[in-house]
Amino acid sequence: MPRHEPTTRDDTNAAKSRRIVLRLAEPKGSYSYNLRRLEKLQRTHRQKGRKQGPGPPQSPPDTILIGAFGSRSMPRGAAIASTWRGFPITLGAHVFDAHETRGIELRATREAEFLLARISVSGGGLFEQHRNRAFIDVHAVTWQRRIASQRIDIAADSANHIRATARAAVRAGALTLGAQLSAGRHLTLGGTPSTIEPDSLLIERILDPAFERDSFSCANYRGERLTLGTSGLTAFWQRHHLGTDIDVFGVETNLSIPPMPLVKTPALQLTAGVAQARITHKVRAWLGVRWKP
Protein backbone atom coordinates (compact mmCIF):
# COMPACT_ATOMS: atom_id res chain seq x y z
CA MET A 1 0.00 0.00 0.00
CA PRO A 2 1.27 3.50 -0.81
CA ARG A 3 2.48 5.50 2.11
CA HIS A 4 1.18 9.03 2.70
CA GLU A 5 3.87 11.29 4.00
CA PRO A 6 2.61 13.67 6.67
CA THR A 7 2.47 17.34 5.73
CA THR A 8 5.10 19.29 7.58
CA ARG A 9 5.09 22.94 8.55
CA ASP A 10 7.79 23.64 5.93
CA ASP A 11 5.54 22.25 3.17
CA THR A 12 2.70 24.48 4.32
CA ASN A 13 4.95 27.54 4.38
CA ALA A 14 6.24 26.70 0.90
CA ALA A 15 2.67 26.50 -0.46
CA LYS A 16 1.84 29.85 1.13
CA SER A 17 4.99 31.34 -0.41
CA ARG A 18 3.93 30.16 -3.88
CA ARG A 19 0.51 31.78 -3.44
CA ILE A 20 2.13 35.01 -2.29
CA VAL A 21 4.40 35.06 -5.34
CA LEU A 22 1.42 34.62 -7.66
CA ARG A 23 -0.44 37.45 -5.98
CA LEU A 24 2.55 39.76 -6.20
CA ALA A 25 2.64 39.31 -9.98
CA GLU A 26 -0.02 42.04 -10.20
CA PRO A 27 0.65 44.88 -7.70
CA LYS A 28 -2.31 45.80 -5.55
CA GLY A 29 -1.87 49.47 -6.29
CA SER A 30 -1.99 49.03 -10.07
CA TYR A 31 -4.90 50.28 -12.16
CA SER A 32 -5.68 46.83 -13.60
CA TYR A 33 -5.80 45.27 -10.12
CA ASN A 34 -8.17 47.92 -8.74
CA LEU A 35 -10.40 47.73 -11.81
CA ARG A 36 -10.61 43.93 -11.57
CA ARG A 37 -11.49 44.14 -7.87
CA LEU A 38 -14.22 46.69 -8.58
CA GLU A 39 -15.69 44.56 -11.37
CA LYS A 40 -15.71 41.55 -9.02
CA LEU A 41 -17.54 43.55 -6.35
CA GLN A 42 -20.13 44.72 -8.89
CA ARG A 43 -20.72 41.15 -10.14
CA THR A 44 -21.18 39.98 -6.55
CA HIS A 45 -23.60 42.85 -5.92
CA ARG A 46 -25.65 41.96 -9.01
CA GLN A 47 -25.71 38.24 -8.14
CA LYS A 48 -26.96 38.98 -4.63
CA GLY A 49 -29.73 41.12 -6.09
CA ARG A 50 -30.76 38.37 -8.49
CA LYS A 51 -30.86 35.74 -5.73
CA GLN A 52 -33.36 37.79 -3.75
CA GLY A 53 -36.11 36.75 -6.13
CA PRO A 54 -39.32 38.72 -6.64
CA GLY A 55 -40.12 41.64 -4.44
CA PRO A 56 -38.99 45.22 -4.04
CA PRO A 57 -35.30 45.98 -4.57
CA GLN A 58 -33.18 46.33 -1.44
CA SER A 59 -31.54 49.58 -2.67
CA PRO A 60 -33.10 52.68 -4.26
CA PRO A 61 -32.85 53.15 -8.04
CA ASP A 62 -29.93 54.99 -9.59
CA THR A 63 -31.25 58.32 -10.89
CA ILE A 64 -29.79 61.28 -12.77
CA LEU A 65 -31.36 64.65 -13.58
CA ILE A 66 -29.82 66.73 -16.34
CA GLY A 67 -30.57 69.77 -18.48
CA ALA A 68 -28.92 71.09 -21.65
CA PHE A 69 -29.10 74.09 -23.91
CA GLY A 70 -27.72 74.56 -27.42
CA SER A 71 -28.16 76.20 -30.78
CA ARG A 72 -29.02 75.04 -34.30
CA SER A 73 -29.42 71.26 -34.32
CA MET A 74 -27.91 70.68 -30.88
CA PRO A 75 -30.34 68.94 -28.47
CA ARG A 76 -31.65 71.03 -25.61
CA GLY A 77 -34.12 70.43 -22.83
CA ALA A 78 -34.19 68.35 -19.65
CA ALA A 79 -34.51 64.71 -18.64
CA ILE A 80 -34.64 62.45 -15.61
CA ALA A 81 -33.59 58.80 -15.94
CA SER A 82 -33.74 55.99 -13.37
CA THR A 83 -32.49 52.40 -13.38
CA TRP A 84 -33.47 49.61 -10.94
CA ARG A 85 -30.83 46.88 -10.66
CA GLY A 86 -32.29 44.91 -7.74
CA PHE A 87 -34.24 42.51 -9.98
CA PRO A 88 -33.03 39.70 -12.26
CA ILE A 89 -34.23 41.98 -15.07
CA THR A 90 -32.96 45.56 -14.99
CA LEU A 91 -35.79 48.09 -15.24
CA GLY A 92 -35.41 51.64 -16.52
CA ALA A 93 -37.49 54.77 -17.04
CA HIS A 94 -36.40 57.88 -18.95
CA VAL A 95 -38.60 60.99 -18.97
CA PHE A 96 -37.43 63.68 -21.40
CA ASP A 97 -38.50 67.08 -22.71
CA ALA A 98 -36.40 67.99 -25.76
CA HIS A 99 -36.72 70.77 -28.29
CA GLU A 100 -38.30 68.47 -30.90
CA THR A 101 -40.37 66.11 -28.79
CA ARG A 102 -41.17 64.95 -25.27
CA GLY A 103 -42.19 61.66 -23.73
CA ILE A 104 -41.09 58.68 -21.66
CA GLU A 105 -39.17 55.49 -22.40
CA LEU A 106 -39.84 52.33 -20.37
CA ARG A 107 -37.20 49.62 -20.77
CA ALA A 108 -36.46 46.12 -19.43
CA THR A 109 -33.01 44.57 -19.91
CA ARG A 110 -31.76 41.05 -19.34
CA GLU A 111 -28.03 40.30 -19.41
CA ALA A 112 -26.15 37.01 -19.48
CA GLU A 113 -22.41 36.61 -18.97
CA PHE A 114 -20.37 33.61 -20.06
CA LEU A 115 -16.70 32.75 -19.97
CA LEU A 116 -15.86 34.47 -23.27
CA ALA A 117 -19.15 36.13 -24.23
CA ARG A 118 -21.79 38.55 -23.03
CA ILE A 119 -25.37 38.99 -24.31
CA SER A 120 -27.82 41.78 -23.54
CA VAL A 121 -31.45 41.95 -24.70
CA SER A 122 -33.64 45.02 -24.11
CA GLY A 123 -37.24 45.76 -24.97
CA GLY A 124 -39.90 48.25 -24.10
CA GLY A 125 -41.95 51.17 -25.31
CA LEU A 126 -41.32 54.79 -26.28
CA PHE A 127 -44.31 57.02 -25.62
CA GLU A 128 -43.88 60.40 -27.30
CA GLN A 129 -46.09 63.44 -27.56
CA HIS A 130 -47.69 62.47 -30.87
CA ARG A 131 -46.79 58.80 -31.39
CA ASN A 132 -45.95 55.59 -29.56
CA ARG A 133 -43.73 52.70 -30.59
CA ALA A 134 -42.27 49.47 -29.27
CA PHE A 135 -38.60 48.58 -29.65
CA ILE A 136 -36.06 45.81 -29.16
CA ASP A 137 -32.30 46.12 -28.75
CA VAL A 138 -29.85 43.18 -28.82
CA HIS A 139 -26.09 43.23 -28.16
CA ALA A 140 -23.72 40.25 -28.30
CA VAL A 141 -19.98 40.38 -27.59
CA THR A 142 -17.39 37.60 -27.81
CA TRP A 143 -13.64 37.74 -27.30
CA GLN A 144 -10.56 35.55 -27.43
CA ARG A 145 -8.43 36.65 -24.47
CA ARG A 146 -6.77 39.94 -25.45
CA ILE A 147 -6.18 39.01 -29.08
CA ALA A 148 -9.52 39.51 -30.83
CA SER A 149 -13.14 40.46 -30.18
CA GLN A 150 -16.42 40.49 -32.09
CA ARG A 151 -19.63 42.43 -31.50
CA ILE A 152 -23.10 42.42 -33.08
CA ASP A 153 -25.73 45.12 -32.41
CA ILE A 154 -29.30 44.90 -33.70
CA ALA A 155 -32.03 47.45 -32.98
CA ALA A 156 -35.53 47.84 -34.40
CA ASP A 157 -38.82 49.51 -33.56
CA SER A 158 -42.44 49.35 -34.66
CA ALA A 159 -41.99 52.49 -36.81
CA ASN A 160 -40.01 50.41 -39.38
CA HIS A 161 -36.59 51.64 -38.28
CA ILE A 162 -33.97 48.86 -38.39
CA ARG A 163 -30.25 49.12 -37.70
CA ALA A 164 -27.65 46.33 -37.54
CA THR A 165 -23.89 46.54 -37.00
CA ALA A 166 -21.17 43.88 -36.94
CA ARG A 167 -17.69 44.69 -35.62
CA ALA A 168 -14.45 42.75 -35.37
CA ALA A 169 -11.12 43.81 -33.89
CA VAL A 170 -7.67 42.22 -33.75
CA ARG A 171 -4.90 43.36 -31.45
CA ALA A 172 -1.24 43.20 -32.44
CA GLY A 173 1.05 44.60 -29.80
CA ALA A 174 0.05 48.18 -29.04
CA LEU A 175 -2.11 48.51 -32.18
CA THR A 176 -5.72 47.46 -32.71
CA LEU A 177 -7.14 46.93 -36.20
CA GLY A 178 -10.93 47.04 -36.51
CA ALA A 179 -13.53 46.55 -39.24
CA GLN A 180 -17.26 47.29 -39.16
CA LEU A 181 -20.23 46.68 -41.44
CA SER A 182 -23.60 48.39 -40.98
CA ALA A 183 -27.00 48.22 -42.62
CA GLY A 184 -30.42 49.66 -41.94
CA ARG A 185 -33.73 51.01 -43.18
CA HIS A 186 -35.35 54.45 -42.81
CA LEU A 187 -32.40 56.10 -41.08
CA THR A 188 -30.89 59.57 -40.76
CA LEU A 189 -27.18 60.42 -40.60
CA GLY A 190 -25.27 62.80 -38.36
CA GLY A 191 -24.83 64.06 -34.81
CA THR A 192 -23.77 62.68 -31.44
CA PRO A 193 -25.89 61.06 -28.71
CA SER A 194 -27.30 63.26 -25.96
CA THR A 195 -28.03 62.48 -22.32
CA ILE A 196 -31.49 63.99 -22.73
CA GLU A 197 -32.58 61.53 -25.41
CA PRO A 198 -33.25 57.85 -24.55
CA ASP A 199 -31.58 55.04 -26.47
CA SER A 200 -34.79 54.06 -28.28
CA LEU A 201 -34.92 57.52 -29.86
CA LEU A 202 -31.51 56.85 -31.45
CA ILE A 203 -32.55 53.68 -33.29
CA GLU A 204 -33.48 55.72 -36.36
CA ARG A 205 -30.10 57.50 -36.47
CA ILE A 206 -26.62 56.66 -37.72
CA LEU A 207 -24.48 58.68 -35.35
CA ASP A 208 -21.55 60.43 -37.03
CA PRO A 209 -20.10 63.56 -35.40
CA ALA A 210 -18.48 64.58 -38.70
CA PHE A 211 -21.94 65.80 -39.84
CA GLU A 212 -24.59 67.89 -38.20
CA ARG A 213 -27.57 66.08 -36.83
CA ASP A 214 -30.00 64.70 -39.45
CA SER A 215 -27.86 65.97 -42.34
CA PHE A 216 -28.98 63.09 -44.60
CA SER A 217 -31.81 60.58 -44.69
CA CYS A 218 -32.33 57.40 -46.69
CA ALA A 219 -34.69 54.46 -47.06
CA ASN A 220 -31.85 51.91 -47.30
CA TYR A 221 -28.46 52.37 -45.70
CA ARG A 222 -25.12 50.56 -45.85
CA GLY A 223 -21.83 51.52 -44.27
CA GLU A 224 -18.24 50.35 -43.84
CA ARG A 225 -15.62 51.47 -41.36
CA LEU A 226 -11.92 50.67 -40.84
CA THR A 227 -9.97 51.76 -37.77
CA LEU A 228 -6.37 51.65 -36.60
CA GLY A 229 -5.84 52.69 -33.02
CA THR A 230 -3.65 52.69 -29.98
CA SER A 231 -4.76 52.79 -26.34
CA GLY A 232 -5.96 56.41 -26.57
CA LEU A 233 -6.22 57.51 -30.23
CA THR A 234 -7.91 55.97 -33.28
CA ALA A 235 -7.60 56.84 -36.96
CA PHE A 236 -10.61 55.84 -39.07
CA TRP A 237 -12.10 55.72 -42.54
CA GLN A 238 -15.88 55.61 -42.86
CA ARG A 239 -18.03 55.19 -45.96
CA HIS A 240 -21.78 55.83 -45.96
CA HIS A 241 -23.97 54.54 -48.81
CA LEU A 242 -26.99 56.85 -49.11
CA GLY A 243 -27.71 56.57 -52.81
CA THR A 244 -24.30 58.20 -53.21
CA ASP A 245 -21.06 57.32 -51.43
CA ILE A 246 -19.83 59.63 -48.65
CA ASP A 247 -16.28 59.07 -47.38
CA VAL A 248 -15.05 60.41 -44.04
CA PHE A 249 -11.46 60.43 -42.76
CA GLY A 250 -10.55 61.41 -39.22
CA VAL A 251 -9.01 60.82 -35.82
CA GLU A 252 -10.96 60.32 -32.60
CA THR A 253 -10.66 59.24 -29.00
CA ASN A 254 -13.33 57.51 -26.92
CA LEU A 255 -13.70 56.94 -23.20
CA SER A 256 -16.39 54.68 -21.74
CA ILE A 257 -16.81 54.18 -17.98
CA PRO A 258 -19.55 51.75 -16.83
CA PRO A 259 -21.95 52.67 -14.02
CA MET A 260 -20.78 51.84 -10.51
CA PRO A 261 -23.85 51.35 -8.28
CA LEU A 262 -21.71 50.65 -5.22
CA VAL A 263 -20.30 54.18 -5.27
CA LYS A 264 -23.38 55.75 -6.92
CA THR A 265 -21.65 57.07 -10.06
CA PRO A 266 -23.38 57.04 -13.49
CA ALA A 267 -21.95 55.70 -16.71
CA LEU A 268 -19.92 58.12 -18.81
CA GLN A 269 -19.42 58.11 -22.58
CA LEU A 270 -16.94 60.68 -23.88
CA THR A 271 -15.92 61.17 -27.51
CA ALA A 272 -13.71 63.79 -29.16
CA GLY A 273 -12.16 64.05 -32.59
CA VAL A 274 -11.69 65.80 -35.89
CA ALA A 275 -12.68 64.57 -39.37
CA GLN A 276 -13.17 65.65 -42.96
CA ALA A 277 -15.99 64.57 -45.28
CA ARG A 278 -15.00 64.41 -48.94
CA ILE A 279 -18.45 65.48 -50.08
CA THR A 280 -18.09 68.89 -48.37
CA HIS A 281 -14.28 69.09 -47.92
CA LYS A 282 -14.92 70.72 -44.54
CA VAL A 283 -13.02 69.83 -41.39
CA ARG A 284 -15.25 69.38 -38.36
CA ALA A 285 -14.19 68.91 -34.73
CA TRP A 286 -16.42 67.65 -31.93
CA LEU A 287 -16.63 66.89 -28.23
CA GLY A 288 -19.52 64.78 -26.96
CA VAL A 289 -20.43 63.77 -23.41
CA ARG A 290 -23.26 61.44 -22.41
CA TRP A 291 -24.28 60.25 -18.93
CA LYS A 292 -26.42 57.19 -18.13
CA PRO A 293 -27.65 55.90 -14.76
C-alpha positions in Angstrom: 0.0 0.0 0.0 1.3 3.5 -0.8 2.5 5.5 2.1 1.2 9.0 2.7 3.9 11.3 4.0 2.6 13.7 6.7 2.5 17.3 5.7 5.1 19.3 7.6 5.1 22.9 8.6 7.8 23.6 5.9 5.5 22.3 3.2 2.7 24.5 4.3 4.9 27.5 4.4 6.2 26.7 0.9 2.7 26.5 -0.5 1.8 29.8 1.1 5.0 31.3 -0.4 3.9 30.2 -3.9 0.5 31.8 -3.4 2.1 35.0 -2.3 4.4 35.1 -5.3 1.4 34.6 -7.7 -0.4 37.4 -6.0 2.5 39.8 -6.2 2.6 39.3 -10.0 0.0 42.0 -10.2 0.7 44.9 -7.7 -2.3 45.8 -5.5 -1.9 49.5 -6.3 -2.0 49.0 -10.1 -4.9 50.3 -12.2 -5.7 46.8 -13.6 -5.8 45.3 -10.1 -8.2 47.9 -8.7 -10.4 47.7 -11.8 -10.6 43.9 -11.6 -11.5 44.1 -7.9 -14.2 46.7 -8.6 -15.7 44.6 -11.4 -15.7 41.5 -9.0 -17.5 43.5 -6.4 -20.1 44.7 -8.9 -20.7 41.2 -10.1 -21.2 40.0 -6.5 -23.6 42.9 -5.9 -25.6 42.0 -9.0 -25.7 38.2 -8.1 -27.0 39.0 -4.6 -29.7 41.1 -6.1 -30.8 38.4 -8.5 -30.9 35.7 -5.7 -33.4 37.8 -3.8 -36.1 36.7 -6.1 -39.3 38.7 -6.6 -40.1 41.6 -4.4 -39.0 45.2 -4.0 -35.3 46.0 -4.6 -33.2 46.3 -1.4 -31.5 49.6 -2.7 -33.1 52.7 -4.3 -32.9 53.2 -8.0 -29.9 55.0 -9.6 -31.3 58.3 -10.9 -29.8 61.3 -12.8 -31.4 64.7 -13.6 -29.8 66.7 -16.3 -30.6 69.8 -18.5 -28.9 71.1 -21.6 -29.1 74.1 -23.9 -27.7 74.6 -27.4 -28.2 76.2 -30.8 -29.0 75.0 -34.3 -29.4 71.3 -34.3 -27.9 70.7 -30.9 -30.3 68.9 -28.5 -31.6 71.0 -25.6 -34.1 70.4 -22.8 -34.2 68.4 -19.6 -34.5 64.7 -18.6 -34.6 62.4 -15.6 -33.6 58.8 -15.9 -33.7 56.0 -13.4 -32.5 52.4 -13.4 -33.5 49.6 -10.9 -30.8 46.9 -10.7 -32.3 44.9 -7.7 -34.2 42.5 -10.0 -33.0 39.7 -12.3 -34.2 42.0 -15.1 -33.0 45.6 -15.0 -35.8 48.1 -15.2 -35.4 51.6 -16.5 -37.5 54.8 -17.0 -36.4 57.9 -19.0 -38.6 61.0 -19.0 -37.4 63.7 -21.4 -38.5 67.1 -22.7 -36.4 68.0 -25.8 -36.7 70.8 -28.3 -38.3 68.5 -30.9 -40.4 66.1 -28.8 -41.2 65.0 -25.3 -42.2 61.7 -23.7 -41.1 58.7 -21.7 -39.2 55.5 -22.4 -39.8 52.3 -20.4 -37.2 49.6 -20.8 -36.5 46.1 -19.4 -33.0 44.6 -19.9 -31.8 41.0 -19.3 -28.0 40.3 -19.4 -26.2 37.0 -19.5 -22.4 36.6 -19.0 -20.4 33.6 -20.1 -16.7 32.8 -20.0 -15.9 34.5 -23.3 -19.1 36.1 -24.2 -21.8 38.6 -23.0 -25.4 39.0 -24.3 -27.8 41.8 -23.5 -31.5 42.0 -24.7 -33.6 45.0 -24.1 -37.2 45.8 -25.0 -39.9 48.3 -24.1 -42.0 51.2 -25.3 -41.3 54.8 -26.3 -44.3 57.0 -25.6 -43.9 60.4 -27.3 -46.1 63.4 -27.6 -47.7 62.5 -30.9 -46.8 58.8 -31.4 -46.0 55.6 -29.6 -43.7 52.7 -30.6 -42.3 49.5 -29.3 -38.6 48.6 -29.7 -36.1 45.8 -29.2 -32.3 46.1 -28.8 -29.9 43.2 -28.8 -26.1 43.2 -28.2 -23.7 40.2 -28.3 -20.0 40.4 -27.6 -17.4 37.6 -27.8 -13.6 37.7 -27.3 -10.6 35.6 -27.4 -8.4 36.6 -24.5 -6.8 39.9 -25.5 -6.2 39.0 -29.1 -9.5 39.5 -30.8 -13.1 40.5 -30.2 -16.4 40.5 -32.1 -19.6 42.4 -31.5 -23.1 42.4 -33.1 -25.7 45.1 -32.4 -29.3 44.9 -33.7 -32.0 47.4 -33.0 -35.5 47.8 -34.4 -38.8 49.5 -33.6 -42.4 49.4 -34.7 -42.0 52.5 -36.8 -40.0 50.4 -39.4 -36.6 51.6 -38.3 -34.0 48.9 -38.4 -30.3 49.1 -37.7 -27.7 46.3 -37.5 -23.9 46.5 -37.0 -21.2 43.9 -36.9 -17.7 44.7 -35.6 -14.4 42.7 -35.4 -11.1 43.8 -33.9 -7.7 42.2 -33.8 -4.9 43.4 -31.5 -1.2 43.2 -32.4 1.1 44.6 -29.8 0.0 48.2 -29.0 -2.1 48.5 -32.2 -5.7 47.5 -32.7 -7.1 46.9 -36.2 -10.9 47.0 -36.5 -13.5 46.6 -39.2 -17.3 47.3 -39.2 -20.2 46.7 -41.4 -23.6 48.4 -41.0 -27.0 48.2 -42.6 -30.4 49.7 -41.9 -33.7 51.0 -43.2 -35.4 54.4 -42.8 -32.4 56.1 -41.1 -30.9 59.6 -40.8 -27.2 60.4 -40.6 -25.3 62.8 -38.4 -24.8 64.1 -34.8 -23.8 62.7 -31.4 -25.9 61.1 -28.7 -27.3 63.3 -26.0 -28.0 62.5 -22.3 -31.5 64.0 -22.7 -32.6 61.5 -25.4 -33.3 57.8 -24.5 -31.6 55.0 -26.5 -34.8 54.1 -28.3 -34.9 57.5 -29.9 -31.5 56.8 -31.4 -32.5 53.7 -33.3 -33.5 55.7 -36.4 -30.1 57.5 -36.5 -26.6 56.7 -37.7 -24.5 58.7 -35.3 -21.6 60.4 -37.0 -20.1 63.6 -35.4 -18.5 64.6 -38.7 -21.9 65.8 -39.8 -24.6 67.9 -38.2 -27.6 66.1 -36.8 -30.0 64.7 -39.5 -27.9 66.0 -42.3 -29.0 63.1 -44.6 -31.8 60.6 -44.7 -32.3 57.4 -46.7 -34.7 54.5 -47.1 -31.8 51.9 -47.3 -28.5 52.4 -45.7 -25.1 50.6 -45.8 -21.8 51.5 -44.3 -18.2 50.3 -43.8 -15.6 51.5 -41.4 -11.9 50.7 -40.8 -10.0 51.8 -37.8 -6.4 51.7 -36.6 -5.8 52.7 -33.0 -3.7 52.7 -30.0 -4.8 52.8 -26.3 -6.0 56.4 -26.6 -6.2 57.5 -30.2 -7.9 56.0 -33.3 -7.6 56.8 -37.0 -10.6 55.8 -39.1 -12.1 55.7 -42.5 -15.9 55.6 -42.9 -18.0 55.2 -46.0 -21.8 55.8 -46.0 -24.0 54.5 -48.8 -27.0 56.8 -49.1 -27.7 56.6 -52.8 -24.3 58.2 -53.2 -21.1 57.3 -51.4 -19.8 59.6 -48.7 -16.3 59.1 -47.4 -15.1 60.4 -44.0 -11.5 60.4 -42.8 -10.6 61.4 -39.2 -9.0 60.8 -35.8 -11.0 60.3 -32.6 -10.7 59.2 -29.0 -13.3 57.5 -26.9 -13.7 56.9 -23.2 -16.4 54.7 -21.7 -16.8 54.2 -18.0 -19.5 51.8 -16.8 -21.9 52.7 -14.0 -20.8 51.8 -10.5 -23.9 51.4 -8.3 -21.7 50.7 -5.2 -20.3 54.2 -5.3 -23.4 55.8 -6.9 -21.7 57.1 -10.1 -23.4 57.0 -13.5 -21.9 55.7 -16.7 -19.9 58.1 -18.8 -19.4 58.1 -22.6 -16.9 60.7 -23.9 -15.9 61.2 -27.5 -13.7 63.8 -29.2 -12.2 64.0 -32.6 -11.7 65.8 -35.9 -12.7 64.6 -39.4 -13.2 65.7 -43.0 -16.0 64.6 -45.3 -15.0 64.4 -48.9 -18.5 65.5 -50.1 -18.1 68.9 -48.4 -14.3 69.1 -47.9 -14.9 70.7 -44.5 -13.0 69.8 -41.4 -15.3 69.4 -38.4 -14.2 68.9 -34.7 -16.4 67.7 -31.9 -16.6 66.9 -28.2 -19.5 64.8 -27.0 -20.4 63.8 -23.4 -23.3 61.4 -22.4 -24.3 60.2 -18.9 -26.4 57.2 -18.1 -27.6 55.9 -14.8 
